[in-house]
Amino acid sequence: MDPDKKNIAAIKTYEKAGFKIIQENKDEILMLKKLSVN
């Protein structure tokens, strides 16, 4: 996911869903979520 840095609500929602911030630039935040195979 790459939500706009100003969209705090979206970032918080993605974090609650298990996404982690892995990179930031001046406009965007790159977020990833690890998936497991069971």
N, C-alpha and C positions, 0 to 999 in steps of 0.2 A: 504494500500500500504506500502511497505517497501523498498524504494529505497536506494541504497548505498549512504552514506554520501558524497562521493566524486562526485556524479552525480548531480551537482548543477542545470543543465538544467532540469533534470527530476523533481527535487524538486520544482523548480519555476513553471513548467508546472502543476504539481498536485495542487500547491497552487492557481494558476489561475483558476483551475477547481473546487475550493471550498474545497479542502482537508486541514486539519489543522494538524500540528505536535502535537502528544500527548505523545510521548516517544522517547528518543534517547539513544543509546548505542555507543560503540566505532566504530562500523562499519555501523550501520543502523539507519534509522529514521522510526518510525512507524507513519503513517498518516491515519486519518479517515475523512470521509465526512458524515455529517448528511443528511439523506434523509427525505423528507416530503411526507405524503400521503394526497392527495387532493381529 
